[in-house]
Amino acid sequence: MTLPQLNTVIHAPNRLQICAFLASLQEAEFQVLRDELGVSDSVLSKHIKQLENAAYVKQRKGKLNGRQRTWLSLTTEGQRAFKKHVEVLKRLANIAP
């Protein structure tokens, strides 16, 4: 039997949580996502960059109340990759005794 392959970009715990959080939303503000994950700006930025490099996440920058803000969303490719990764996790869980 061949085990299903996990998506190594998504599988890291923080990136998995980012994708899970964004999967049900059109977009989320950077600070909201940072607070949900309980990580620093630099940690979140590092993980967002890896997801962006894989074309799974996109950023939109703009001003809100005169302050620069960043909003994040999953791309269509990111949605597909996350859904497939969750399916692989489910298959792996079903293999376990």
Biopython code that builds the backbone (N, CA, C, O; Angstrom):
import numpy as np
from Bio.PDB.StructureBuilder import StructureBuilder

atoms = [
    (1, "MET", "N", (0.840, -1.171, 0.000)),
    (1, "MET", "CA", (0.000, 0.000, 0.000)),
    (1, "MET", "C", (0.893, 1.244, 0.000)),
    (1, "MET", "O", (1.884, 1.310, 0.727)),
    (2, "THR", "N", (0.532, 2.211, -0.813)),
    (2, "THR", "CA", (1.246, 3.480, -0.863)),
    (2, "THR", "C", (0.498, 4.496, -0.016)),
    (2, "THR", "O", (-0.698, 4.720, -0.203)),
    (3, "LEU", "N", (1.213, 5.102, 0.911)),
    (3, "LEU", "CA", (0.598, 6.117, 1.763)),
    (3, "LEU", "C", (0.385, 7.409, 0.973)),
    (3, "LEU", "O", (1.225, 7.776, 0.152)),
    (4, "PRO", "N", (-0.723, 8.095, 1.214)),
    (4, "PRO", "CA", (-0.941, 9.377, 0.553)),
    (4, "PRO", "C", (0.095, 10.392, 1.014)),
    (4, "PRO", "O", (0.541, 10.350, 2.160)),
    (5, "GLN", "N", (0.477, 11.303, 0.123)),
    (5, "GLN", "CA", (1.519, 12.281, 0.411)),
    (5, "GLN", "C", (0.948, 13.595, 0.936)),
    (5, "GLN", "O", (0.034, 14.173, 0.349)),
    (6, "LEU", "N", (1.500, 14.044, 2.038)),
    (6, "LEU", "CA", (1.113, 15.323, 2.616)),
    (6, "LEU", "C", (1.750, 16.466, 1.831)),
    (6, "LEU", "O", (2.821, 16.307, 1.245)),
    (7, "ASN", "N", (1.091, 17.604, 1.826)),
    (7, "ASN", "CA", (1.625, 18.803, 1.210)),
    (7, "ASN", "C", (2.561, 19.443, 2.228)),
    (7, "ASN", "O", (2.102, 19.973, 3.240)),
    (8, "THR", "N", (3.861, 19.402, 1.976)),
    (8, "THR", "CA", (4.837, 19.873, 2.959)),
    (8, "THR", "C", (4.779, 21.387, 3.168)),
    (8, "THR", "O", (5.176, 21.874, 4.227)),
    (9, "VAL", "N", (4.297, 22.131, 2.191)),
    (9, "VAL", "CA", (4.153, 23.577, 2.375)),
    (9, "VAL", "C", (3.045, 23.856, 3.376)),
    (9, "VAL", "O", (3.215, 24.685, 4.270)),
    (10, "ILE", "N", (1.924, 23.184, 3.242)),
    (10, "ILE", "CA", (0.771, 23.423, 4.103)),
    (10, "ILE", "C", (0.902, 22.727, 5.449)),
    (10, "ILE", "O", (0.379, 23.228, 6.444)),
    (11, "HIS", "N", (1.578, 21.597, 5.509)),
    (11, "HIS", "CA", (1.531, 20.742, 6.692)),
    (11, "HIS", "C", (2.131, 21.343, 7.968)),
    (11, "HIS", "O", (1.727, 20.957, 9.064)),
    (12, "ALA", "N", (3.063, 22.256, 7.858)),
    (12, "ALA", "CA", (3.639, 22.866, 9.069)),
    (12, "ALA", "C", (2.505, 23.455, 9.904)),
    (12, "ALA", "O", (1.619, 24.109, 9.354)),
    (13, "PRO", "N", (2.514, 23.240, 11.211)),
    (13, "PRO", "CA", (1.364, 23.623, 12.048)),
    (13, "PRO", "C", (0.837, 25.044, 11.838)),
    (13, "PRO", "O", (-0.371, 25.230, 11.686)),
    (14, "ASN", "N", (1.712, 26.044, 11.825)),
    (14, "ASN", "CA", (1.220, 27.409, 11.642)),
    (14, "ASN", "C", (0.622, 27.622, 10.256)),
    (14, "ASN", "O", (-0.393, 28.306, 10.118)),
    (15, "ARG", "N", (1.238, 27.045, 9.234)),
    (15, "ARG", "CA", (0.696, 27.215, 7.876)),
    (15, "ARG", "C", (-0.621, 26.466, 7.715)),
    (15, "ARG", "O", (-1.517, 26.929, 7.009)),
    (16, "LEU", "N", (-0.742, 25.317, 8.363)),
    (16, "LEU", "CA", (-1.995, 24.568, 8.339)),
    (16, "LEU", "C", (-3.098, 25.393, 9.003)),
    (16, "LEU", "O", (-4.218, 25.452, 8.497)),
    (17, "GLN", "N", (-2.789, 26.022, 10.120)),
    (17, "GLN", "CA", (-3.769, 26.863, 10.813)),
    (17, "GLN", "C", (-4.128, 28.095, 9.977)),
    (17, "GLN", "O", (-5.289, 28.502, 9.953)),
    (18, "ILE", "N", (-3.162, 28.683, 9.304)),
    (18, "ILE", "CA", (-3.429, 29.836, 8.433)),
    (18, "ILE", "C", (-4.410, 29.441, 7.347)),
    (18, "ILE", "O", (-5.401, 30.134, 7.115)),
    (19, "CYS", "N", (-4.137, 28.335, 6.685)),
    (19, "CYS", "CA", (-5.015, 27.872, 5.605)),
    (19, "CYS", "C", (-6.405, 27.538, 6.132)),
    (19, "CYS", "O", (-7.408, 27.868, 5.498)),
    (20, "ALA", "N", (-6.467, 26.890, 7.277)),
    (20, "ALA", "CA", (-7.763, 26.527, 7.853)),
    (20, "ALA", "C", (-8.561, 27.784, 8.196)),
    (20, "ALA", "O", (-9.766, 27.838, 7.949)),
    (21, "PHE", "N", (-7.909, 28.776, 8.752)),
    (21, "PHE", "CA", (-8.586, 30.016, 9.125)),
    (21, "PHE", "C", (-9.082, 30.751, 7.881)),
    (21, "PHE", "O", (-10.211, 31.241, 7.852)),
    (22, "LEU", "N", (-8.238, 30.825, 6.859)),
    (22, "LEU", "CA", (-8.603, 31.569, 5.653)),
    (22, "LEU", "C", (-9.585, 30.817, 4.759)),
    (22, "LEU", "O", (-10.277, 31.437, 3.952)),
    (23, "ALA", "N", (-9.657, 29.504, 4.887)),
    (23, "ALA", "CA", (-10.481, 28.692, 3.990)),
    (23, "ALA", "C", (-11.956, 29.069, 4.042)),
    (23, "ALA", "O", (-12.661, 28.960, 3.038)),
    (24, "SER", "N", (-12.419, 29.503, 5.187)),
    (24, "SER", "CA", (-13.844, 29.811, 5.314)),
    (24, "SER", "C", (-14.140, 31.307, 5.164)),
    (24, "SER", "O", (-15.287, 31.729, 5.312)),
    (25, "LEU", "N", (-13.123, 32.098, 4.876)),
    (25, "LEU", "CA", (-13.285, 33.546, 4.774)),
    (25, "LEU", "C", (-12.871, 34.036, 3.390)),
    (25, "LEU", "O", (-12.071, 33.396, 2.707)),
    (26, "GLN", "N", (-13.421, 35.170, 2.989)),
    (26, "GLN", "CA", (-12.941, 35.783, 1.747)),
    (26, "GLN", "C", (-11.555, 36.353, 1.966)),
    (26, "GLN", "O", (-10.675, 36.211, 1.117)),
    (27, "GLU", "N", (-11.359, 37.001, 3.115)),
    (27, "GLU", "CA", (-10.048, 37.506, 3.491)),
    (27, "GLU", "C", (-10.055, 37.826, 4.980)),
    (27, "GLU", "O", (-11.107, 37.953, 5.607)),
    (28, "ALA", "N", (-8.852, 37.953, 5.526)),
    (28, "ALA", "CA", (-8.709, 38.291, 6.949)),
    (28, "ALA", "C", (-7.574, 39.294, 7.084)),
    (28, "ALA", "O", (-6.584, 39.240, 6.355)),
    (29, "GLU", "N", (-7.738, 40.198, 8.022)),
    (29, "GLU", "CA", (-6.693, 41.177, 8.272)),
    (29, "GLU", "C", (-5.514, 40.491, 8.966)),
    (29, "GLU", "O", (-5.698, 39.604, 9.800)),
    (30, "PHE", "N", (-4.327, 40.910, 8.613)),
    (30, "PHE", "CA", (-3.089, 40.343, 9.150)),
    (30, "PHE", "C", (-3.135, 40.259, 10.675)),
    (30, "PHE", "O", (-2.846, 39.210, 11.250)),
    (31, "GLN", "N", (-3.504, 41.377, 11.337)),
    (31, "GLN", "CA", (-3.487, 41.402, 12.802)),
    (31, "GLN", "C", (-4.476, 40.423, 13.416)),
    (31, "GLN", "O", (-4.200, 39.830, 14.459)),
    (32, "VAL", "N", (-5.621, 40.252, 12.776)),
    (32, "VAL", "CA", (-6.619, 39.296, 13.278)),
    (32, "VAL", "C", (-6.051, 37.884, 13.196)),
    (32, "VAL", "O", (-6.164, 37.109, 14.146)),
    (33, "LEU", "N", (-5.446, 37.552, 12.068)),
    (33, "LEU", "CA", (-4.849, 36.227, 11.889)),
    (33, "LEU", "C", (-3.707, 36.018, 12.886)),
    (33, "LEU", "O", (-3.592, 34.952, 13.490)),
    (34, "ARG", "N", (-2.871, 37.032, 13.053)),
    (34, "ARG", "CA", (-1.759, 36.949, 14.012)),
    (34, "ARG", "C", (-2.280, 36.655, 15.418)),
    (34, "ARG", "O", (-1.749, 35.794, 16.119)),
    (35, "ASP", "N", (-3.325, 37.381, 15.821)),
    (35, "ASP", "CA", (-3.880, 37.179, 17.160)),
    (35, "ASP", "C", (-4.533, 35.806, 17.309)),
    (35, "ASP", "O", (-4.419, 35.176, 18.360)),
    (36, "GLU", "N", (-5.213, 35.342, 16.270)),
    (36, "GLU", "CA", (-5.834, 34.005, 16.307)),
    (36, "GLU", "C", (-4.785, 32.918, 16.494)),
    (36, "GLU", "O", (-4.994, 31.972, 17.253)),
    (37, "LEU", "N", (-3.650, 33.053, 15.798)),
    (37, "LEU", "CA", (-2.593, 32.052, 15.894)),
    (37, "LEU", "C", (-1.735, 32.231, 17.143)),
    (37, "LEU", "O", (-1.074, 31.290, 17.582)),
    (38, "GLY", "N", (-1.742, 33.429, 17.713)),
    (38, "GLY", "CA", (-0.923, 33.684, 18.888)),
    (38, "GLY", "C", (0.562, 33.709, 18.574)),
    (38, "GLY", "O", (1.377, 33.221, 19.357)),
    (39, "VAL", "N", (0.916, 34.285, 17.415)),
    (39, "VAL", "CA", (2.313, 34.373, 17.000)),
    (39, "VAL", "C", (2.699, 35.835, 16.805)),
    (39, "VAL", "O", (1.843, 36.721, 16.802)),
    (40, "SER", "N", (3.990, 36.073, 16.645)),
    (40, "SER", "CA", (4.482, 37.430, 16.401)),
    (40, "SER", "C", (4.286, 37.801, 14.929)),
    (40, "SER", "O", (4.035, 36.940, 14.085)),
    (41, "ASP", "N", (4.407, 39.088, 14.643)),
    (41, "ASP", "CA", (4.326, 39.561, 13.255)),
    (41, "ASP", "C", (5.350, 38.849, 12.378)),
    (41, "ASP", "O", (5.037, 38.421, 11.267)),
    (42, "SER", "N", (6.587, 38.724, 12.891)),
    (42, "SER", "CA", (7.652, 38.133, 12.077)),
    (42, "SER", "C", (7.398, 36.659, 11.785)),
    (42, "SER", "O", (7.674, 36.195, 10.678)),
    (43, "VAL", "N", (6.880, 35.920, 12.754)),
    (43, "VAL", "CA", (6.572, 34.499, 12.533)),
    (43, "VAL", "C", (5.462, 34.368, 11.487)),
    (43, "VAL", "O", (5.569, 33.563, 10.562)),
    (44, "LEU", "N", (4.405, 35.157, 11.637)),
    (44, "LEU", "CA", (3.315, 35.088, 10.665)),
    (44, "LEU", "C", (3.803, 35.498, 9.285)),
    (44, "LEU", "O", (3.460, 34.850, 8.296)),
    (45, "SER", "N", (4.590, 36.555, 9.198)),
    (45, "SER", "CA", (5.113, 37.013, 7.901)),
    (45, "SER", "C", (5.925, 35.924, 7.211)),
    (45, "SER", "O", (5.809, 35.725, 6.002)),
    (46, "LYS", "N", (6.744, 35.223, 7.985)),
    (46, "LYS", "CA", (7.571, 34.140, 7.426)),
    (46, "LYS", "C", (6.686, 33.041, 6.817)),
    (46, "LYS", "O", (6.959, 32.560, 5.717)),
    (47, "HIS", "N", (5.646, 32.656, 7.522)),
    (47, "HIS", "CA", (4.767, 31.596, 7.025)),
    (47, "HIS", "C", (3.922, 32.077, 5.847)),
    (47, "HIS", "O", (3.677, 31.322, 4.906)),
    (48, "ILE", "N", (3.481, 33.327, 5.900)),
    (48, "ILE", "CA", (2.720, 33.887, 4.778)),
    (48, "ILE", "C", (3.596, 33.904, 3.522)),
    (48, "ILE", "O", (3.129, 33.580, 2.430)),
    (49, "LYS", "N", (4.845, 34.275, 3.681)),
    (49, "LYS", "CA", (5.769, 34.328, 2.535)),
    (49, "LYS", "C", (5.905, 32.948, 1.891)),
    (49, "LYS", "O", (5.910, 32.838, 0.664)),
    (50, "GLN", "N", (6.014, 31.904, 2.697)),
    (50, "GLN", "CA", (6.131, 30.549, 2.146)),
    (50, "GLN", "C", (4.853, 30.159, 1.399)),
    (50, "GLN", "O", (4.913, 29.534, 0.341)),
    (51, "LEU", "N", (3.706, 30.528, 1.953)),
    (51, "LEU", "CA", (2.433, 30.233, 1.281)),
    (51, "LEU", "C", (2.283, 31.074, 0.009)),
    (51, "LEU", "O", (1.728, 30.602, -0.983)),
    (52, "GLU", "N", (2.766, 32.296, 0.037)),
    (52, "GLU", "CA", (2.740, 33.140, -1.163)),
    (52, "GLU", "C", (3.639, 32.569, -2.256)),
    (52, "GLU", "O", (3.258, 32.538, -3.426)),
    (53, "ASN", "N", (4.828, 32.119, -1.872)),
    (53, "ASN", "CA", (5.766, 31.547, -2.852)),
    (53, "ASN", "C", (5.174, 30.320, -3.543)),
    (53, "ASN", "O", (5.517, 30.022, -4.687)),
    (54, "ALA", "N", (4.291, 29.618, -2.851)),
    (54, "ALA", "CA", (3.616, 28.452, -3.438)),
    (54, "ALA", "C", (2.332, 28.860, -4.173)),
    (54, "ALA", "O", (1.623, 28.009, -4.710)),
    (55, "ALA", "N", (2.040, 30.161, -4.192)),
    (55, "ALA", "CA", (0.830, 30.712, -4.829)),
    (55, "ALA", "C", (-0.446, 30.257, -4.123)),
    (55, "ALA", "O", (-1.491, 30.117, -4.759)),
    (56, "TYR", "N", (-0.366, 30.027, -2.809)),
    (56, "TYR", "CA", (-1.522, 29.598, -2.031)),
    (56, "TYR", "C", (-2.221, 30.764, -1.333)),
    (56, "TYR", "O", (-3.413, 30.691, -1.037)),
    (57, "VAL", "N", (-1.482, 31.830, -1.073)),
    (57, "VAL", "CA", (-2.020, 32.995, -0.366)),
    (57, "VAL", "C", (-1.653, 34.252, -1.142)),
    (57, "VAL", "O", (-0.587, 34.341, -1.752)),
    (58, "LYS", "N", (-2.568, 35.224, -1.102)),
    (58, "LYS", "CA", (-2.252, 36.536, -1.682)),
    (58, "LYS", "C", (-2.535, 37.602, -0.637)),
    (58, "LYS", "O", (-3.370, 37.431, 0.252)),
    (59, "GLN", "N", (-1.817, 38.703, -0.770)),
    (59, "GLN", "CA", (-1.969, 39.830, 0.140)),
    (59, "GLN", "C", (-2.585, 41.010, -0.604)),
    (59, "GLN", "O", (-2.343, 41.216, -1.793)),
    (60, "ARG", "N", (-3.374, 41.765, 0.119)),
    (60, "ARG", "CA", (-3.917, 43.016, -0.403)),
    (60, "ARG", "C", (-3.627, 44.075, 0.642)),
    (60, "ARG", "O", (-3.978, 43.923, 1.812)),
    (61, "LYS", "N", (-2.988, 45.142, 0.214)),
    (61, "LYS", "CA", (-2.640, 46.223, 1.135)),
    (61, "LYS", "C", (-3.520, 47.428, 0.845)),
    (61, "LYS", "O", (-3.882, 47.691, -0.302)),
    (62, "GLY", "N", (-3.856, 48.155, 1.900)),
    (62, "GLY", "CA", (-4.660, 49.348, 1.756)),
    (62, "GLY", "C", (-4.697, 50.115, 3.059)),
    (62, "GLY", "O", (-4.132, 49.690, 4.067)),
    (63, "LYS", "N", (-5.358, 51.230, 3.022)),
    (63, "LYS", "CA", (-5.469, 52.054, 4.229)),
    (63, "LYS", "C", (-6.860, 51.904, 4.826)),
    (63, "LYS", "O", (-7.866, 51.844, 4.119)),
    (64, "LEU", "N", (-6.877, 51.847, 6.129)),
    (64, "LEU", "CA", (-8.125, 51.799, 6.882)),
    (64, "LEU", "C", (-7.966, 52.783, 8.031)),
    (64, "LEU", "O", (-7.066, 52.643, 8.860)),
    (65, "ASN", "N", (-8.840, 53.777, 8.077)),
    (65, "ASN", "CA", (-8.744, 54.830, 9.094)),
    (65, "ASN", "C", (-7.359, 55.480, 9.095)),
    (65, "ASN", "O", (-6.809, 55.792, 10.151)),
    (66, "GLY", "N", (-6.804, 55.681, 7.892)),
    (66, "GLY", "CA", (-5.515, 56.345, 7.754)),
    (66, "GLY", "C", (-4.301, 55.498, 8.059)),
    (66, "GLY", "O", (-3.175, 55.994, 8.006)),
    (67, "ARG", "N", (-4.505, 54.224, 8.379)),
    (67, "ARG", "CA", (-3.379, 53.336, 8.709)),
    (67, "ARG", "C", (-3.240, 52.257, 7.656)),
    (67, "ARG", "O", (-4.231, 51.738, 7.142)),
    (68, "GLN", "N", (-2.002, 51.929, 7.344)),
    (68, "GLN", "CA", (-1.713, 50.863, 6.380)),
    (68, "GLN", "C", (-2.134, 49.519, 6.978)),
    (68, "GLN", "O", (-1.780, 49.202, 8.113)),
    (69, "ARG", "N", (-2.882, 48.743, 6.218)),
    (69, "ARG", "CA", (-3.351, 47.423, 6.652)),
    (69, "ARG", "C", (-3.040, 46.399, 5.565)),
    (69, "ARG", "O", (-2.869, 46.736, 4.393)),
    (70, "THR", "N", (-2.972, 45.141, 5.991)),
    (70, "THR", "CA", (-2.756, 44.037, 5.060)),
    (70, "THR", "C", (-3.848, 43.012, 5.281)),
    (70, "THR", "O", (-4.115, 42.599, 6.410)),
    (71, "TRP", "N", (-4.483, 42.602, 4.178)),
    (71, "TRP", "CA", (-5.495, 41.554, 4.222)),
    (71, "TRP", "C", (-4.961, 40.361, 3.457)),
    (71, "TRP", "O", (-4.269, 40.509, 2.451)),
    (72, "LEU", "N", (-5.292, 39.175, 3.947)),
    (72, "LEU", "CA", (-4.805, 37.927, 3.364)),
    (72, "LEU", "C", (-5.972, 37.073, 2.915)),
    (72, "LEU", "O", (-7.042, 37.088, 3.525)),
    (73, "SER", "N", (-5.757, 36.329, 1.845)),
    (73, "SER", "CA", (-6.780, 35.392, 1.385)),
    (73, "SER", "C", (-6.110, 34.212, 0.700)),
    (73, "SER", "O", (-4.991, 34.313, 0.197)),
    (74, "LEU", "N", (-6.820, 33.092, 0.693)),
    (74, "LEU", "CA", (-6.344, 31.928, -0.059)),
    (74, "LEU", "C", (-6.657, 32.142, -1.527)),
    (74, "LEU", "O", (-7.733, 32.629, -1.875)),
    (75, "THR", "N", (-5.735, 31.783, -2.371)),
    (75, "THR", "CA", (-5.980, 31.805, -3.810)),
    (75, "THR", "C", (-6.816, 30.575, -4.173)),
    (75, "THR", "O", (-7.032, 29.696, -3.339)),
    (76, "THR", "N", (-7.270, 30.523, -5.392)),
    (76, "THR", "CA", (-7.991, 29.330, -5.855)),
    (76, "THR", "C", (-7.094, 28.106, -5.728)),
    (76, "THR", "O", (-7.548, 27.040, -5.313)),
    (77, "GLU", "N", (-5.828, 28.256, -6.084)),
    (77, "GLU", "CA", (-4.871, 27.156, -5.948)),
    (77, "GLU", "C", (-4.680, 26.784, -4.476)),
    (77, "GLU", "O", (-4.551, 25.607, -4.142)),
    (78, "GLY", "N", (-4.662, 27.782, -3.607)),
    (78, "GLY", "CA", (-4.532, 27.535, -2.177)),
    (78, "GLY", "C", (-5.731, 26.791, -1.622)),
    (78, "GLY", "O", (-5.575, 25.893, -0.795)),
    (79, "GLN", "N", (-6.924, 27.154, -2.067)),
    (79, "GLN", "CA", (-8.141, 26.450, -1.648)),
    (79, "GLN", "C", (-8.062, 24.984, -2.062)),
    (79, "GLN", "O", (-8.347, 24.087, -1.268)),
    (80, "ARG", "N", (-7.669, 24.752, -3.325)),
    (80, "ARG", "CA", (-7.555, 23.372, -3.819)),
    (80, "ARG", "C", (-6.524, 22.580, -3.034)),
    (80, "ARG", "O", (-6.779, 21.444, -2.634)),
    (81, "ALA", "N", (-5.352, 23.183, -2.814)),
    (81, "ALA", "CA", (-4.272, 22.490, -2.108)),
    (81, "ALA", "C", (-4.672, 22.179, -0.665)),
    (81, "ALA", "O", (-4.377, 21.096, -0.161)),
    (82, "PHE", "N", (-5.338, 23.119, -0.001)),
    (82, "PHE", "CA", (-5.771, 22.885, 1.376)),
    (82, "PHE", "C", (-6.805, 21.763, 1.429)),
    (82, "PHE", "O", (-6.719, 20.875, 2.277)),
    (83, "LYS", "N", (-7.771, 21.804, 0.532)),
    (83, "LYS", "CA", (-8.808, 20.758, 0.503)),
    (83, "LYS", "C", (-8.176, 19.383, 0.276)),
    (83, "LYS", "O", (-8.541, 18.414, 0.942)),
    (84, "LYS", "N", (-7.237, 19.299, -0.654)),
    (84, "LYS", "CA", (-6.565, 18.032, -0.928)),
    (84, "LYS", "C", (-5.762, 17.568, 0.293)),
    (84, "LYS", "O", (-5.749, 16.381, 0.617)),
    (85, "HIS", "N", (-5.098, 18.504, 0.961)),
    (85, "HIS", "CA", (-4.311, 18.159, 2.141)),
    (85, "HIS", "C", (-5.214, 17.599, 3.250)),
    (85, "HIS", "O", (-4.861, 16.620, 3.907)),
    (86, "VAL", "N", (-6.364, 18.218, 3.449)),
    (86, "VAL", "CA", (-7.311, 17.729, 4.458)),
    (86, "VAL", "C", (-7.793, 16.325, 4.088)),
    (86, "VAL", "O", (-7.940, 15.471, 4.962)),
    (87, "GLU", "N", (-8.036, 16.086, 2.809)),
    (87, "GLU", "CA", (-8.449, 14.746, 2.369)),
    (87, "GLU", "C", (-7.368, 13.718, 2.659)),
    (87, "GLU", "O", (-7.672, 12.603, 3.083)),
    (88, "VAL", "N", (-6.103, 14.081, 2.433)),
    (88, "VAL", "CA", (-4.994, 13.174, 2.728)),
    (88, "VAL", "C", (-4.925, 12.893, 4.230)),
    (88, "VAL", "O", (-4.723, 11.749, 4.636)),
    (89, "LEU", "N", (-5.090, 13.923, 5.053)),
    (89, "LEU", "CA", (-5.098, 13.716, 6.498)),
    (89, "LEU", "C", (-6.201, 12.761, 6.928)),
    (89, "LEU", "O", (-5.990, 11.900, 7.781)),
    (90, "LYS", "N", (-7.384, 12.917, 6.331)),
    (90, "LYS", "CA", (-8.494, 12.021, 6.639)),
    (90, "LYS", "C", (-8.178, 10.589, 6.228)),
    (90, "LYS", "O", (-8.459, 9.651, 6.975)),
    (91, "ARG", "N", (-7.597, 10.415, 5.046)),
    (91, "ARG", "CA", (-7.228, 9.051, 4.607)),
    (91, "ARG", "C", (-6.212, 8.441, 5.545)),
    (91, "ARG", "O", (-6.316, 7.265, 5.893)),
    (92, "LEU", "N", (-5.224, 9.229, 5.963)),
    (92, "LEU", "CA", (-4.215, 8.732, 6.895)),
    (92, "LEU", "C", (-4.854, 8.337, 8.225)),
    (92, "LEU", "O", (-4.508, 7.309, 8.808)),
    (93, "ALA", "N", (-5.780, 9.153, 8.694)),
    (93, "ALA", "CA", (-6.469, 8.851, 9.959)),
    (93, "ALA", "C", (-7.270, 7.561, 9.846)),
    (93, "ALA", "O", (-7.381, 6.815, 10.819)),
    (94, "ASN", "N", (-7.827, 7.294, 8.676)),
    (94, "ASN", "CA", (-8.608, 6.066, 8.487)),
    (94, "ASN", "C", (-7.737, 4.822, 8.408)),
    (94, "ASN", "O", (-8.222, 3.711, 8.619)),
    (95, "ILE", "N", (-6.460, 4.998, 8.107)),
    (95, "ILE", "CA", (-5.532, 3.869, 8.058)),
    (95, "ILE", "C", (-5.162, 3.414, 9.464)),
    (95, "ILE", "O", (-4.930, 2.231, 9.712)),
    (96, "ALA", "N", (-5.112, 4.378, 10.377)),
    (96, "ALA", "CA", (-4.710, 4.082, 11.758)),
    (96, "ALA", "C", (-5.688, 3.095, 12.398)),
    (96, "ALA", "O", (-6.891, 3.148, 12.140)),
    (97, "PRO", "N", (-5.167, 2.201, 13.229)),
    (97, "PRO", "CA", (-6.049, 1.208, 13.880)),
    (97, "PRO", "C", (-6.976, 1.822, 14.895)),
    (97, "PRO", "O", (-7.769, 1.114, 15.515)),
]
sb = StructureBuilder()
sb.init_structure("model")
sb.init_model(0)
sb.init_chain("A")
sb.init_seg("    ")
for serial, (resi, resn, name, xyz) in enumerate(atoms, 1):
    if name == "N":
        sb.init_residue(resn, " ", resi, " ")
    sb.init_atom(name, np.array(xyz, "f"), 0.0, 1.0, " ", f" {name:<3s}", serial, name[0])
structure = sb.get_structure()
